[in-house]
């Protein structure tokens, strides 16, 4: 089976290449507008997916069976400052790619979306059938692309998708630790950078939220579990020929203060915390209901303890920050 991976130079894209390279009977085709920072045996094509004609010809030549689409802007702060560019890339390129798939009879599409599409949801555990209420540009681009996939699939019965609404992805393979966007680091990595002396202190914006310890709560999922779920999604698409949406998460809530305390325990360093003002439009609590993924994908996360997660990440990343 041939799989096209867009955004192969990015953090999750690079891990996808690494993971799928170890599976039998898969031919990977990689694209990105940036050069790769890792070695690969697979064909890599560096070009801009906004070029509609080149993209369509590329799919005609390569004939993938399935597309995994990671090419997008992901830094919410940059996106808020550059909304037009965000819509042109995140929405425009996705539209070009879907159109090229339809023209070239590529029937299977995996789209990594985000928990951000839910907005500030009051549910204790957010299920996939909850309404979408995005409130920043990044999450709005994700919502538009999800809607586009659903509409196109409805009008083209043989075009199927799996949407993975990713919660907070953390961790990395040792050889790919530095593929993470340095302008958009996850809190565990920032806590490690503080524990190792790169940063002076760890800033927590807001300590009076309606949560157990007053700091925001997230659902953290290790990259290993993301890769396993994504592979299960590939098998689901190829075996069932039907579309679906799944939360990609652990279903476990961890506060930002809890992250700092966990890294302090793992590293043996007392991390200094600086409390700043609450951020506007902050997600206060986001924790997923993952029962649907368990049922349809026969998948469950293997790493659910935040201490286990932080310990494994610390061992890999303390020398790569």
Residue frames as qw, qx, qy, qz and C-alpha x, y, z in Angstrom:
[[0.000, 0.888, 0.461, 0.000, 0.00, 0.00, 0.00],
 [0.406, 0.333, -0.003, 0.851, 1.21, 3.48, -0.87],
 [0.287, -0.816, -0.433, 0.256, 0.78, 6.25, 1.70],
 [0.315, 0.608, 0.017, 0.729, 1.38, 9.93, 0.98],
 [0.480, -0.638, -0.391, 0.457, 2.46, 11.93, 4.04],
 [0.222, 0.782, 0.070, 0.579, 2.32, 15.71, 3.71],
 [0.338, -0.841, 0.228, -0.355, 4.16, 17.88, 6.21],
 [0.944, -0.039, -0.275, 0.180, 6.77, 15.15, 6.60],
 [0.440, 0.418, -0.381, 0.697, 9.36, 17.60, 7.94],
 [0.399, -0.608, 0.125, -0.675, 7.18, 18.58, 10.89],
 [0.292, -0.402, 0.740, -0.453, 7.07, 17.09, 14.37],
 [0.743, 0.072, 0.561, -0.357, 4.20, 14.59, 14.08],
 [0.758, 0.584, -0.176, -0.231, 4.81, 14.10, 10.35],
 [0.265, 0.618, -0.731, 0.117, 8.40, 13.03, 11.03],
 [0.413, -0.224, 0.799, -0.375, 7.28, 10.61, 13.73],
 [0.822, 0.330, 0.233, -0.401, 4.69, 9.20, 11.35],
 [0.618, 0.621, -0.474, -0.090, 7.41, 8.48, 8.79],
 [0.011, -0.488, 0.827, -0.278, 9.59, 6.85, 11.44],
 [0.601, -0.035, 0.655, -0.456, 6.76, 4.68, 12.79],
 [0.830, 0.424, 0.134, -0.337, 5.32, 3.55, 9.46],
 [0.382, 0.668, -0.630, -0.099, 8.80, 2.79, 8.10],
 [0.188, -0.324, 0.896, -0.237, 8.89, -0.17, 10.47],
 [0.727, 0.234, 0.471, -0.442, 5.66, -1.67, 9.11],
 [0.416, -0.032, 0.807, 0.417, 5.67, -4.27, 6.35],
 [0.298, 0.479, 0.739, 0.368, 4.22, -3.78, 2.88],
 [0.048, 0.920, 0.282, -0.269, 4.02, 0.01, 3.04],
 [0.535, 0.293, 0.191, 0.770, 5.53, 2.41, 0.52],
 [0.172, -0.796, -0.315, 0.487, 5.80, 5.94, 1.87],
 [0.399, 0.556, 0.252, 0.684, 5.81, 9.08, -0.27],
 [0.376, -0.608, -0.342, 0.610, 6.85, 12.24, 1.57],
 [0.269, 0.675, 0.233, 0.646, 6.25, 15.91, 0.83],
 [0.340, -0.762, -0.283, 0.474, 6.97, 19.21, 2.54],
 [0.356, 0.902, 0.022, 0.245, 7.90, 22.71, 1.46],
 [0.276, -0.836, 0.468, -0.076, 10.85, 22.49, 3.87],
 [0.522, 0.418, -0.742, 0.053, 13.87, 20.22, 3.75],
 [0.872, -0.379, -0.304, -0.058, 13.90, 17.16, 6.01],
 [0.153, -0.786, 0.518, -0.301, 16.10, 17.28, 9.10],
 [0.701, -0.280, 0.645, -0.117, 16.35, 13.49, 9.30],
 [0.096, 0.332, -0.827, -0.443, 17.52, 10.73, 6.99],
 [0.748, 0.207, 0.439, -0.452, 15.00, 8.53, 5.22],
 [0.353, -0.074, 0.837, 0.411, 14.98, 5.77, 2.63],
 [0.376, 0.637, 0.667, -0.088, 11.67, 6.97, 1.23],
 [0.334, 0.454, 0.374, 0.736, 11.06, 9.26, -1.74],
 [0.155, -0.671, -0.360, 0.629, 10.87, 12.87, -0.60],
 [0.305, 0.569, 0.435, 0.627, 9.46, 15.64, -2.77],
 [0.224, -0.478, -0.297, 0.796, 10.00, 19.23, -1.69],
 [0.038, 0.326, 0.449, 0.831, 7.36, 21.52, -3.16],
 [0.236, 0.076, 0.344, -0.906, 4.51, 23.84, -2.25],
 [0.167, 0.360, 0.918, 0.004, 1.10, 22.17, -2.13],
 [0.250, 0.657, 0.270, -0.658, -0.56, 25.47, -3.02],
 [0.188, 0.395, -0.616, -0.655, 0.45, 24.76, -6.64],
 [0.772, 0.171, 0.366, -0.491, -2.77, 23.03, -7.74],
 [0.772, 0.515, -0.294, -0.227, -1.55, 21.77, -11.10],
 [0.277, 0.518, -0.784, 0.198, 1.71, 20.38, -9.73],
 [0.438, -0.192, 0.721, -0.502, -0.13, 18.74, -6.84],
 [0.840, 0.272, 0.189, -0.430, -2.66, 17.05, -9.13],
 [0.671, 0.560, -0.482, -0.060, 0.10, 15.83, -11.46],
 [0.029, -0.487, 0.801, -0.346, 2.05, 14.58, -8.46],
 [0.643, -0.026, 0.616, -0.454, -0.87, 12.42, -7.33],
 [0.826, 0.462, -0.107, -0.305, -1.36, 11.19, -10.90],
 [0.480, 0.588, -0.643, 0.102, 2.27, 10.05, -10.98],
 [0.050, -0.374, 0.818, -0.434, 2.55, 8.59, -7.47],
 [0.663, -0.207, -0.559, -0.453, -0.94, 7.03, -7.17],
 [0.060, -0.224, 0.776, -0.586, -1.19, 6.80, -3.36],
 [0.373, -0.384, -0.829, -0.161, -3.83, 4.61, -1.76],
 [0.431, -0.775, -0.438, 0.144, -4.13, 6.85, 1.28],
 [0.259, 0.629, -0.141, 0.719, -3.14, 10.38, 2.30],
 [0.525, -0.620, -0.418, 0.407, -2.12, 11.56, 5.78],
 [0.255, 0.756, 0.151, 0.584, -2.23, 15.36, 5.74],
 [0.572, -0.576, -0.287, 0.508, 0.03, 17.13, 8.25],
 [0.382, 0.226, 0.144, 0.885, 1.03, 20.15, 6.15],
 [0.199, -0.856, -0.392, -0.272, -0.25, 23.18, 8.06],
 [0.079, 0.541, -0.384, 0.744, 0.64, 26.05, 10.34],
 [0.632, -0.397, -0.662, 0.071, 0.33, 25.02, 14.00],
 [0.331, -0.120, -0.426, 0.833, 1.57, 27.89, 16.19],
 [0.042, -0.782, -0.621, -0.004, -1.61, 29.63, 17.44],
 [0.231, -0.754, -0.072, 0.611, 0.22, 32.85, 18.31],
 [0.199, -0.223, 0.549, 0.781, 1.71, 33.18, 14.83],
 [0.074, 0.441, 0.811, 0.377, -1.63, 32.26, 13.29],
 [0.088, -0.815, -0.490, 0.296, -3.50, 34.92, 15.27],
 [0.159, -0.684, 0.171, 0.691, -1.05, 37.52, 13.94],
 [0.088, 0.316, -0.669, -0.667, -1.26, 36.17, 10.37],
 [0.614, 0.249, 0.616, -0.426, -4.86, 35.00, 9.86],
 [0.660, 0.607, -0.153, -0.416, -4.95, 35.36, 6.08],
 [0.268, 0.526, -0.804, -0.068, -1.81, 33.24, 5.71],
 [0.346, -0.099, 0.869, -0.340, -3.33, 30.67, 8.06],
 [0.702, 0.412, 0.375, -0.444, -6.49, 30.35, 5.99],
 [0.550, 0.657, -0.417, -0.304, -4.51, 30.20, 2.73],
 [0.188, 0.430, -0.881, 0.064, -2.29, 27.40, 4.05],
 [0.289, -0.031, 0.870, -0.398, -4.42, 25.42, 6.50],
 [0.613, 0.455, 0.471, -0.443, -7.65, 25.64, 4.51],
 [0.507, 0.696, -0.275, -0.427, -6.46, 26.40, 0.97],
 [0.149, 0.465, -0.864, -0.122, -3.88, 23.62, 0.78],
 [0.393, 0.074, 0.869, -0.292, -6.27, 21.12, 2.32],
 [0.627, 0.569, 0.246, -0.472, -8.86, 22.04, -0.30],
 [0.400, 0.653, -0.557, -0.321, -6.26, 21.62, -3.06],
 [0.067, -0.304, 0.949, -0.052, -5.27, 18.22, -1.71],
 [0.528, 0.274, 0.708, -0.382, -8.84, 16.95, -1.38],
 [0.593, 0.659, -0.036, -0.462, -9.59, 18.16, -4.90],
 [0.272, 0.572, -0.746, -0.203, -6.49, 16.39, -6.25],
 [0.302, -0.087, 0.926, -0.208, -7.54, 13.21, -4.42],
 [0.624, 0.460, 0.454, -0.438, -11.00, 13.28, -6.02],
 [0.515, 0.702, -0.312, -0.381, -9.54, 13.88, -9.49],
 [0.308, 0.514, -0.800, -0.043, -7.06, 11.03, -9.10],
 [0.849, -0.191, -0.403, -0.285, -9.31, 8.46, -7.40],
 [0.289, 0.212, -0.738, 0.572, -7.50, 8.56, -4.06],
 [0.536, -0.497, -0.532, -0.427, -10.22, 7.30, -1.75],
 [0.708, -0.525, -0.410, 0.236, -8.74, 7.43, 1.76],
 [0.170, 0.681, -0.156, 0.695, -7.77, 10.51, 3.77],
 [0.599, -0.507, -0.483, 0.388, -6.55, 10.91, 7.35],
 [0.087, 0.748, 0.015, 0.658, -6.85, 14.43, 8.72],
 [0.482, -0.251, -0.560, 0.626, -5.21, 15.42, 12.04],
 [0.176, -0.789, -0.240, -0.538, -7.56, 17.95, 13.59],
 [0.215, 0.266, -0.549, 0.763, -7.43, 19.39, 17.09],
 [0.267, -0.530, -0.743, 0.310, -9.29, 19.38, 20.38],
 [0.077, -0.228, -0.090, 0.966, -9.32, 23.15, 19.93],
 [0.228, -0.263, -0.597, -0.722, -12.43, 22.80, 17.74],
 [0.390, -0.540, -0.742, 0.070, -14.46, 22.10, 20.89],
 [0.092, -0.698, 0.062, -0.707, -13.66, 25.47, 22.44],
 [0.118, -0.254, 0.700, -0.657, -14.37, 25.78, 26.16],
 [0.626, -0.219, -0.628, -0.407, -16.63, 22.82, 26.62],
 [0.473, -0.502, 0.393, -0.608, -18.32, 22.24, 29.98],
 [0.946, -0.057, -0.257, -0.188, -18.47, 18.45, 29.63],
 [0.645, -0.621, 0.445, 0.030, -16.37, 16.47, 32.08],
 [0.511, -0.161, 0.726, 0.431, -15.31, 14.24, 29.19],
 [0.396, 0.563, -0.166, -0.706, -15.73, 15.60, 25.66],
 [0.676, 0.190, 0.704, 0.105, -17.18, 13.17, 23.11],
 [0.279, -0.013, 0.577, 0.768, -16.94, 13.43, 19.34],
 [0.023, 0.622, 0.686, 0.377, -20.60, 14.35, 18.95],
 [0.212, -0.696, -0.303, 0.615, -20.23, 17.52, 21.03],
 [0.387, 0.895, 0.204, 0.081, -20.80, 20.73, 19.09],
 [0.648, 0.112, 0.009, 0.753, -17.75, 22.56, 17.77],
 [0.116, -0.970, -0.210, 0.024, -17.18, 26.07, 19.17],
 [0.700, 0.078, -0.016, 0.710, -13.74, 27.22, 18.00],
 [0.105, -0.959, -0.214, 0.155, -12.75, 30.70, 19.14],
 [0.243, -0.706, 0.387, 0.541, -9.31, 31.30, 17.63],
 [0.510, 0.618, -0.381, -0.462, -8.09, 31.31, 14.04],
 [0.048, 0.352, -0.932, -0.074, -6.21, 28.00, 14.33],
 [0.335, 0.180, 0.878, -0.290, -9.23, 26.08, 15.60],
 [0.549, 0.589, 0.186, -0.564, -11.48, 27.73, 13.03],
 [0.368, 0.541, -0.644, -0.396, -9.23, 26.52, 10.20],
 [0.074, -0.110, 0.988, -0.079, -9.51, 23.00, 11.62],
 [0.458, 0.395, 0.624, -0.495, -13.30, 23.22, 11.83],
 [0.515, 0.618, -0.183, -0.565, -13.54, 24.41, 8.22],
 [0.253, 0.421, -0.837, -0.241, -11.36, 21.54, 6.99],
 [0.250, 0.087, 0.925, -0.273, -13.40, 19.00, 8.94],
 [0.523, 0.531, 0.368, -0.557, -16.61, 20.36, 7.41],
 [0.415, 0.603, -0.479, -0.484, -15.06, 20.30, 3.96],
 [0.043, 0.235, -0.969, -0.068, -14.09, 16.63, 4.32],
 [0.354, 0.284, 0.798, -0.396, -17.56, 15.69, 5.53],
 [0.515, 0.616, 0.107, -0.586, -19.29, 17.55, 2.69],
 [0.341, 0.539, -0.665, -0.389, -17.01, 16.13, 0.00],
 [0.085, -0.099, 0.989, -0.073, -17.38, 12.60, 1.35],
 [0.462, 0.394, 0.606, -0.514, -21.17, 12.94, 1.39],
 [0.577, 0.663, -0.050, -0.474, -21.21, 13.86, -2.29],
 [0.509, 0.518, -0.677, -0.120, -18.52, 11.32, -3.27],
 [0.896, -0.320, 0.034, -0.306, -19.48, 7.97, -1.81],
 [0.940, 0.080, -0.177, 0.282, -16.11, 6.33, -2.38],
 [0.298, 0.572, -0.363, 0.672, -14.08, 9.09, -0.67],
 [0.721, -0.596, -0.354, -0.004, -13.61, 8.27, 3.01],
 [0.165, 0.670, -0.400, 0.604, -11.79, 9.97, 5.84],
 [0.653, -0.510, -0.478, 0.290, -10.76, 9.58, 9.44],
 [0.001, -0.806, 0.147, -0.574, -10.49, 12.79, 11.44],
 [0.685, -0.246, -0.513, 0.455, -8.26, 12.54, 14.52],
 [0.189, -0.893, -0.022, -0.407, -8.99, 15.31, 17.00],
 [0.683, 0.104, -0.482, 0.538, -5.67, 15.44, 18.78],
 [0.473, -0.868, -0.150, 0.015, -5.49, 16.65, 22.33],
 [0.116, -0.911, 0.395, 0.034, -2.09, 17.61, 23.83],
 [0.941, 0.245, -0.161, 0.170, 0.58, 15.55, 22.07],
 [0.279, -0.849, 0.447, -0.046, 3.87, 15.20, 23.98],
 [0.790, -0.267, 0.524, 0.173, 7.04, 13.12, 23.84],
 [0.522, 0.727, -0.359, -0.264, 9.31, 12.21, 20.97],
 [0.963, 0.075, -0.027, 0.257, 11.62, 9.57, 19.59],
 [0.567, -0.609, 0.136, 0.537, 15.21, 10.35, 20.58],
 [0.483, 0.025, 0.474, 0.736, 16.37, 10.85, 17.00],
 [0.073, 0.606, 0.515, 0.603, 13.46, 13.21, 16.26],
 [0.329, -0.628, -0.495, 0.503, 13.36, 15.28, 19.45],
 [0.158, -0.445, 0.058, 0.880, 14.38, 18.47, 17.66],
 [0.059, 0.333, 0.684, 0.647, 11.70, 18.29, 14.97],
 [0.139, -0.743, -0.611, 0.237, 9.32, 19.98, 17.42],
 [0.180, 0.789, 0.170, 0.562, 8.52, 23.61, 16.56],
 [0.486, -0.090, -0.444, 0.747, 10.73, 25.60, 18.92],
 [0.148, -0.212, 0.031, -0.966, 8.21, 28.46, 18.92],
 [0.725, -0.240, -0.137, -0.631, 5.39, 26.18, 20.04],
 [0.300, 0.229, -0.890, 0.257, 6.75, 23.85, 22.70],
 [0.652, -0.488, -0.515, -0.266, 4.56, 21.72, 24.93],
 [0.439, -0.798, 0.191, -0.366, 4.54, 22.37, 28.71],
 [0.936, -0.297, 0.103, 0.158, 6.45, 19.19, 29.56],
 [0.724, 0.360, 0.000, 0.588, 9.36, 20.23, 27.35],
 [0.009, 0.794, -0.104, 0.599, 9.31, 23.75, 28.80],
 [0.722, -0.655, 0.132, -0.180, 9.34, 22.30, 32.32],
 [0.923, -0.039, 0.072, 0.376, 12.34, 20.15, 31.37],
 [0.458, 0.611, -0.035, 0.645, 14.11, 23.22, 29.96],
 [0.333, -0.806, 0.147, -0.466, 13.51, 24.92, 33.32],
 [0.893, -0.434, 0.121, 0.013, 14.72, 21.91, 35.31],
 [0.850, 0.124, 0.094, 0.503, 17.92, 21.75, 33.24],
 [0.380, -0.587, -0.025, 0.715, 18.64, 25.46, 33.69],
 [0.315, 0.318, 0.499, 0.742, 17.87, 26.66, 30.18],
 [0.218, -0.709, -0.304, -0.599, 14.95, 28.70, 31.50],
 [0.026, 0.341, -0.545, 0.765, 15.05, 30.58, 34.80],
 [0.365, 0.111, 0.692, -0.613, 11.51, 29.77, 35.82],
 [0.032, 0.333, 0.877, 0.345, 8.26, 28.26, 34.59],
 [0.244, 0.034, 0.085, -0.965, 5.44, 30.71, 33.94],
 [0.030, 0.445, 0.895, 0.003, 1.86, 29.70, 34.68],
 [0.151, -0.163, -0.158, -0.962, -0.69, 32.15, 33.33],
 [0.639, -0.336, -0.194, -0.665, -3.65, 32.05, 35.67],
 [0.228, 0.100, -0.900, 0.357, -4.08, 30.28, 39.01],
 [0.334, 0.140, 0.526, -0.769, -7.73, 31.00, 39.81],
 [0.478, 0.034, -0.619, -0.623, -9.54, 28.88, 37.22],
 [0.781, -0.195, 0.247, -0.539, -12.41, 26.63, 38.27],
 [0.778, 0.251, -0.575, 0.013, -10.19, 23.54, 38.40],
 [0.831, -0.402, -0.348, 0.164, -8.80, 21.37, 41.19],
 [0.623, -0.359, -0.114, 0.686, -5.64, 23.45, 41.74],
 [0.059, 0.855, 0.127, -0.499, -6.65, 26.64, 39.91],
 [0.050, -0.509, 0.588, 0.626, -4.51, 26.02, 36.81],
 [0.693, 0.347, -0.274, -0.570, -5.71, 24.88, 33.39],
 [0.670, -0.151, 0.724, -0.062, -6.20, 21.15, 32.80],
 [0.502, 0.511, -0.507, -0.479, -5.36, 19.21, 29.65],
 [0.954, 0.024, 0.285, -0.092, -5.48, 15.69, 28.29],
 [0.020, 0.726, -0.636, -0.262, -1.89, 14.73, 27.42],
 [0.965, 0.178, 0.178, -0.070, -1.16, 11.88, 25.03],
 [0.471, -0.530, 0.563, 0.423, 2.28, 10.44, 24.28],
 [0.397, 0.569, -0.472, -0.544, 3.47, 10.38, 20.68],
 [0.044, -0.149, 0.984, 0.085, 3.80, 6.57, 20.90],
 [0.324, 0.412, 0.784, -0.331, 0.07, 6.26, 21.52],
 [0.400, 0.664, -0.037, -0.631, -0.69, 8.77, 18.76],
 [0.211, 0.441, -0.764, -0.421, 1.24, 6.63, 16.28],
 [0.141, 0.099, 0.982, -0.080, -0.55, 3.45, 17.38],
 [0.377, 0.569, 0.535, -0.499, -3.93, 5.13, 17.02],
 [0.343, 0.642, -0.308, -0.613, -3.06, 6.57, 13.63],
 [0.094, 0.252, -0.921, -0.283, -2.02, 3.13, 12.39],
 [0.241, 0.328, 0.874, -0.265, -5.28, 1.69, 13.71],
 [0.382, 0.654, 0.181, -0.627, -7.06, 4.42, 11.73],
 [0.233, 0.470, -0.671, -0.524, -5.28, 3.38, 8.55],
 [0.013, 0.039, 0.997, 0.058, -6.44, -0.20, 9.03],
 [0.295, 0.496, 0.630, -0.520, -9.96, 1.01, 9.85],
 [0.380, 0.616, -0.154, -0.672, -10.19, 2.99, 6.62],
 [0.242, 0.375, -0.798, -0.406, -8.81, 0.25, 4.41],
 [0.001, 0.097, 0.992, -0.082, -10.93, -2.51, 5.96],
 [0.169, 0.536, 0.706, -0.431, -14.24, -0.70, 6.46],
 [0.177, 0.324, 0.496, 0.786, -14.38, 1.92, 3.69],
 [0.232, -0.826, -0.482, -0.178, -16.26, 4.31, 5.93],
 [0.178, 0.594, -0.217, 0.754, -15.59, 7.71, 7.46],
 [0.621, -0.635, -0.446, 0.116, -15.35, 8.53, 11.15],
 [0.031, 0.779, -0.268, 0.566, -14.12, 11.04, 13.74],
 [0.807, -0.337, -0.422, 0.238, -12.11, 10.07, 16.82],
 [0.300, -0.915, 0.235, -0.135, -10.64, 11.84, 19.82],
 [0.769, 0.295, -0.419, 0.383, -6.91, 11.16, 20.05],
 [0.259, -0.682, 0.353, -0.585, -6.26, 11.37, 23.79],
 [0.284, 0.114, -0.900, 0.311, -5.97, 9.38, 27.02],
 [0.526, -0.595, -0.490, -0.361, -9.10, 10.51, 28.85],
 [0.639, -0.438, -0.385, 0.501, -6.94, 11.59, 31.82],
 [0.011, 0.955, 0.088, 0.283, -6.87, 15.16, 33.15],
 [0.694, -0.208, -0.187, 0.664, -3.60, 16.78, 34.23],
 [0.052, -0.979, -0.145, 0.137, -3.20, 20.36, 35.42],
 [0.481, 0.757, -0.250, 0.365, -0.38, 22.64, 34.35],
 [0.341, -0.724, 0.494, -0.341, 0.82, 22.78, 37.95],
 [0.928, -0.151, 0.327, -0.091, 0.71, 18.98, 37.98],
 [0.799, 0.538, -0.099, 0.251, 3.10, 18.91, 35.01],
 [0.119, 0.791, -0.425, 0.423, 5.61, 21.10, 36.84],
 [0.642, -0.519, 0.472, -0.310, 5.41, 18.99, 40.00],
 [0.979, 0.116, 0.168, 0.008, 5.89, 15.78, 38.00],
 [0.649, 0.624, -0.231, 0.368, 9.01, 17.07, 36.23],
 [0.209, -0.755, 0.458, -0.420, 10.33, 18.30, 39.60],
 [0.854, -0.306, 0.382, -0.178, 9.94, 14.78, 41.01],
 [0.925, 0.339, 0.063, 0.158, 11.57, 13.16, 37.99],
 [0.506, 0.690, -0.231, 0.464, 14.50, 15.58, 37.78],
 [0.661, -0.405, -0.386, 0.501, 15.02, 16.18, 41.49],
 [0.244, 0.151, 0.008, 0.958, 14.99, 19.92, 40.81],
 [0.019, 0.658, 0.573, -0.488, 12.74, 22.38, 42.60],
 [0.283, 0.437, 0.467, 0.714, 11.31, 24.33, 39.65],
 [0.027, -0.342, -0.286, 0.895, 10.62, 27.98, 40.36],
 [0.175, 0.615, 0.727, 0.251, 7.11, 29.00, 39.27],
 [0.013, -0.157, -0.018, 0.987, 6.20, 32.48, 38.12],
 [0.223, 0.604, 0.757, -0.111, 2.46, 33.15, 38.11],
 [0.060, -0.024, 0.288, 0.955, 1.32, 35.52, 35.39],
 [0.485, 0.234, 0.204, -0.818, -2.07, 36.94, 34.39],
 [0.636, 0.300, 0.705, -0.087, -4.73, 34.72, 32.89],
 [0.136, -0.094, 0.614, 0.772, -4.74, 34.58, 29.10],
 [0.543, 0.313, 0.066, -0.776, -7.68, 35.78, 27.09],
 [0.832, 0.273, -0.244, -0.417, -9.71, 32.96, 25.49],
 [0.024, -0.430, 0.893, -0.128, -7.82, 30.25, 27.38],
 [0.742, -0.137, -0.591, -0.284, -9.07, 26.68, 27.27],
 [0.460, -0.595, 0.430, -0.499, -9.78, 26.01, 30.95],
 [0.560, -0.211, 0.789, -0.137, -10.30, 22.24, 30.91],
 [0.701, 0.401, -0.375, -0.456, -10.19, 19.82, 27.99],
 [0.344, -0.263, 0.897, -0.088, -10.39, 16.09, 28.64],
 [0.483, 0.182, -0.600, -0.611, -11.59, 13.56, 26.08],
 [0.832, 0.012, 0.446, -0.330, -14.04, 10.71, 26.08],
 [0.143, 0.510, -0.765, -0.367, -12.08, 8.03, 24.19],
 [0.640, 0.071, 0.718, -0.264, -14.66, 5.24, 24.30],
 [0.722, 0.615, 0.047, -0.313, -15.41, 5.60, 20.58],
 [0.334, 0.689, -0.638, -0.074, -11.78, 5.02, 19.56],
 [0.341, -0.291, 0.868, -0.215, -11.60, 2.01, 21.86],
 [0.713, 0.297, 0.531, -0.348, -14.74, 0.55, 20.27],
 [0.714, 0.673, 0.038, -0.187, -14.12, 1.17, 16.58],
 [0.394, 0.755, -0.519, 0.065, -10.31, 1.08, 16.41],
 [0.939, -0.241, -0.210, 0.124, -9.68, -1.57, 19.07],
 [0.462, 0.466, -0.310, 0.688, -7.13, 0.87, 20.49],
 [0.520, -0.830, -0.204, 0.015, -6.31, 2.11, 23.96],
 [0.164, 0.851, -0.395, 0.304, -3.50, 4.34, 25.23],
 [0.839, -0.050, -0.456, 0.292, -0.61, 2.49, 26.85],
 [0.393, 0.008, -0.372, 0.841, 0.78, 5.50, 28.74],
 [0.256, -0.760, -0.446, -0.396, -1.81, 7.20, 30.93],
 [0.589, -0.664, -0.226, 0.402, 0.18, 8.10, 34.07],
 [0.219, 0.959, -0.083, 0.161, 1.56, 11.62, 33.82],
 [0.481, -0.731, 0.473, 0.096, 4.53, 10.61, 36.00],
 [0.775, 0.032, 0.558, 0.293, 5.41, 7.73, 33.67],
 [0.519, 0.782, 0.255, 0.231, 4.94, 10.05, 30.70],
 [0.045, -0.974, 0.213, -0.070, 7.15, 12.77, 32.18],
 [0.654, -0.521, 0.516, 0.187, 9.85, 10.29, 33.25],
 [0.758, 0.250, 0.496, 0.342, 10.16, 8.78, 29.76],
 [0.367, 0.882, 0.145, 0.257, 10.14, 12.19, 28.10],
 [0.315, -0.906, 0.278, 0.045, 12.71, 13.58, 30.55],
 [0.751, -0.293, 0.505, 0.309, 15.16, 10.76, 29.84],
 [0.641, 0.464, 0.435, 0.430, 15.01, 11.49, 26.10],
 [0.232, 0.864, 0.225, 0.387, 14.75, 15.26, 26.05],
 [0.485, -0.835, -0.009, 0.259, 16.93, 16.51, 28.93],
 [0.534, -0.385, 0.411, 0.631, 19.99, 16.43, 26.66],
 [0.370, 0.369, 0.609, 0.597, 18.26, 17.64, 23.50],
 [0.009, -0.895, -0.405, 0.186, 16.56, 20.83, 24.73]]
